[in-house]
Amino acid sequence: MPLFFKKTRYVTLRPEEKRELPEGLWVKCPQCGEILYHKDIAKNLKVCQKCNYHFRLTAQERLQFTLDEGSFKEFDRDLVANNPLAFPGYEEKLAAAREATGLMEAIVTGEGTIGGYPVVIGVLDSRFIMGSMGAAVGEKLARAAEAALAQRLPLLVFVASGGARMQEGVVSLMQMAKTAAALEALSQARVPYISVLTDPTTGGVAASFGMLGDVILAEPGALIGFTGPRVIEQTIRQKLPEGFQRAEFLLERGMLDMVVHRKQMRSVLVRLLRWYKS
């Protein structure tokens, strides 16, 4: 038995002396649980370095990662939704979404260049009422298609949406037909339309312009489908296959043309645009 014991001293910091880490320095990957330094993940295009999980991007980030620097010119920024059905609390929800995202609506449209090739582009942002499609989103996308047709430029749309916006009821459902008609005009004129499906692409958006691309690309692991897997399981009372409604599952069944890692997305788009140009 030792003759001497060393006393351990514990120091208790007063609340005002405790160091607090600034918020947003670290991000936990929802797939593998890895703790990631936010600057490292930003350099990696917001893809987990350990498991390649693709974090959702904002519209601004998507434009930054895709277009040539300084080439973007926005269309119809001030075209916004109203409340056609006088849905309770809808105006407040729109105001909160605008405050949180800095966007006026769930889609940003405009034109720019990728590798020097001009395109008309639309990017949905899932932070804005889950990227849902109401009258303004449908109108902005239709106008983007019309601009692409007028200039005979390829239309590129990055899709991220929970579907039609319930607060606008049948008005939102009408946008499915409206956007499909605008894209059919592009098809008749042989002007290319490329859709890139990201996580999530569901509901009326998946059932309309999401799946109407001449070339349909998707990011790895993106959830793509009309109805979510949990609702389907509850309805049919059966266990769904592993990876059901994920991009890789759909690729194997011929519903997509390619699943493209975010690091390769820009180079794949450049190759497609070069091919269309030739």
C-alpha positions, 0 to 999 in steps of 0.5 A: 500500500503506497505511503503517499497519495497525490491529491487530484485538483479539480477546477470548476469554471464559472459559467462566464469562464466556460468556452463555447464553440461557435455554432456551425463549426462541426457537422455530423454526417447523418449516414455514417455519424462522422463528425466533419469540420465545416470548412473541410466539407465545404471544400469537398462540395458538401460530400462526406469524406468518409462515406460519400453522403451528399448533403443537401445544397442551397440554390446559391451553392448549387449555382456556385458549384455548377456555373462558370464564375460570374456568369449567372443572370437571374430571371423573374426574381420578384415573381412570388406566390400569393394565397389563392385559397386563403389558406390559414397561415400561408402568408406567414409561412412564406414570409418565414421561408423568405426570411430563413433562405433569402429567396423569394420562392422555392426555385431560382431561374436564370441563365449562365455558362458551364465550361463556356457553354450557355444554358438556361438553368433552374435550381430548386431549394428544399429549404423553402417549404421543402422545395414545393411547387406552387403557382410561382414555381410552375410559372418560373419554370415555364418561363425558363423553358420559354427562354430556352426555346427562344434562344435555343439554349439547353435547359438544365434543372436541378430538382429538390422537392417534396412535391406540389404545395398543399397550401395552393391545392388544385392551383399547385396541381395545375403546374404539373400540366403547365410545366409538362406542356412547356417542356413538350414545346422544347422537345418539339423544337429539339431543344435539349432538357437535362434534369438532375434529380437530387435528394429529395425528388418526390410527389408532383414534381417527380411526376412532372418535370422531374422525370421528363428530361431528355437526359435524367441524371441523379446524385448518389443516394437521392430519394426519388419517387411519387410517394415516400417509402413509409407510406407505401409500406403502410399501404401495401403492408409489405417490407420494401426492398433495400434501397427502394426509391434511391437513385441507384435502385432506379438506375438499375431499373432503367428510370435514370440515365446516370448517377453522378457523384457531385465532384463529377457533375460539372464535367459530365454536364460539360460533356453533354453540352459539348455533345449537344452543341456538335 
